[in-house]
Amino acid sequence: MTALPTLAPANGQDCCEPTGQPALGAEEAKRKAMVFKALADPNRLRLLSMVKAESSGESCVCDLTEPLGLGQPTVSHHLKILVDAGLLHREKRGTWAYYSLVPGALDGVAGILAKL
């Protein structure tokens, strides 16, 4: 059996200089990760797709529960995450909430990836 060689620790002269600030700051990365976290759930992707596909441009939460096979509180929770991520807009009318796609939100998601 042969022993692996031991590497000596690098000193300051053996390493290259940092290139500067990272292209994406910590707070900006946190905000953008929130969008991708919202999109990482299959039920939320389906909800976003259903709202986007609606001919009127908006969907009532009452119309989104049955297609997913989930209860209203669970669907509302998923919708809240999409709203918090800036992907959907929520408008309360009486006892129901209506959701619509934030204009340019999906283009913004594509732009996040393009700018990395």
C-alpha positions as CSV (number, residue, x, y, z in Angstrom):
1,M,0.0,0.0,0.0
2,T,1.4,3.4,-0.9
3,A,0.9,6.5,1.1
4,L,-0.5,9.6,-0.4
5,P,1.9,12.6,-0.5
6,T,1.3,15.4,2.1
7,L,0.7,18.8,0.7
8,A,2.3,21.8,2.3
9,P,-0.1,24.6,3.3
10,A,-0.2,27.5,0.9
11,N,1.3,30.8,1.9
12,G,0.1,34.2,0.7
13,Q,2.5,34.2,-2.2
14,D,1.3,30.9,-3.6
15,C,-2.3,32.0,-4.0
16,C,-3.8,34.4,-6.5
17,E,-5.3,37.7,-5.5
18,P,-9.1,37.9,-5.1
19,T,-10.8,39.3,-8.2
20,G,-13.0,41.7,-6.3
21,Q,-16.6,41.8,-5.1
22,P,-18.8,38.8,-6.0
23,A,-21.1,39.5,-8.9
24,L,-24.1,38.7,-6.6
25,G,-24.3,40.2,-3.1
26,A,-25.5,38.2,-0.2
27,E,-28.8,40.1,0.2
28,E,-29.6,40.0,-3.5
29,A,-28.8,36.2,-3.6
30,K,-31.1,35.7,-0.7
31,R,-34.0,37.5,-2.5
32,K,-33.4,35.6,-5.7
33,A,-33.2,32.3,-3.9
34,M,-36.6,33.0,-2.4
35,V,-38.0,33.0,-6.0
36,F,-36.4,29.7,-6.9
37,K,-37.5,28.2,-3.6
38,A,-41.0,29.2,-4.4
39,L,-40.7,27.6,-7.8
40,A,-39.1,24.4,-6.5
41,D,-42.4,22.9,-5.3
42,P,-44.5,20.9,-7.9
43,N,-47.8,22.2,-6.4
44,R,-46.7,25.8,-6.6
45,L,-45.5,25.3,-10.2
46,R,-49.0,23.9,-11.1
47,L,-50.7,26.8,-9.3
48,L,-48.6,29.3,-11.3
49,S,-49.4,27.5,-14.5
50,M,-53.1,27.5,-13.8
51,V,-53.2,31.2,-12.9
52,K,-51.2,32.0,-16.0
53,A,-53.4,29.9,-18.3
54,E,-56.7,31.5,-17.1
55,S,-58.2,33.5,-19.9
56,S,-59.4,36.2,-17.6
57,G,-55.9,36.6,-16.3
58,E,-56.9,35.8,-12.7
59,S,-58.0,32.8,-10.6
60,C,-60.0,32.6,-7.5
61,V,-58.6,30.4,-4.7
62,C,-61.9,28.5,-4.7
63,D,-61.2,27.3,-8.3
64,L,-57.6,26.1,-7.6
65,T,-58.2,23.6,-4.8
66,E,-60.0,20.8,-6.8
67,P,-57.5,20.5,-9.6
68,L,-54.7,20.0,-7.1
69,G,-56.6,17.7,-4.8
70,L,-55.5,19.8,-1.8
71,G,-57.5,21.6,0.8
72,Q,-58.1,25.4,0.7
73,P,-55.7,26.2,3.6
74,T,-52.9,24.3,1.8
75,V,-53.5,26.0,-1.5
76,S,-53.7,29.4,0.2
77,H,-50.3,28.6,1.9
78,H,-48.7,27.8,-1.5
79,L,-50.3,30.9,-3.1
80,K,-48.9,33.1,-0.2
81,I,-45.4,31.8,-0.9
82,L,-45.8,32.7,-4.6
83,V,-47.1,36.2,-3.6
84,D,-44.2,36.7,-1.2
85,A,-41.7,35.7,-4.0
86,G,-43.2,38.4,-6.2
87,L,-44.7,36.0,-8.8
88,L,-48.4,36.5,-8.1
89,H,-50.6,39.4,-7.1
90,R,-53.4,38.9,-4.6
91,E,-56.7,40.8,-4.5
92,K,-59.3,40.2,-1.8
93,R,-62.9,40.4,-2.9
94,G,-65.4,39.6,-0.2
95,T,-64.6,36.3,1.3
96,W,-62.4,35.1,-1.7
97,A,-59.0,36.0,-2.9
98,Y,-58.1,36.3,-6.6
99,Y,-54.6,35.8,-7.9
100,S,-53.0,37.1,-11.1
101,L,-49.5,36.9,-12.5
102,V,-47.3,39.9,-11.7
103,P,-46.5,41.5,-15.1
104,G,-43.0,40.6,-16.1
105,A,-42.4,38.2,-13.2
106,L,-41.6,35.2,-15.4
107,D,-39.3,37.3,-17.5
108,G,-37.6,38.4,-14.3
109,V,-37.0,34.8,-13.3
110,A,-35.4,34.1,-16.7
111,G,-33.4,37.3,-16.3
112,I,-32.0,36.1,-13.0
113,L,-30.5,33.0,-14.7
114,A,-29.3,34.9,-17.7
115,K,-27.3,37.4,-15.5
116,L,-25.5,34.8,-13.4
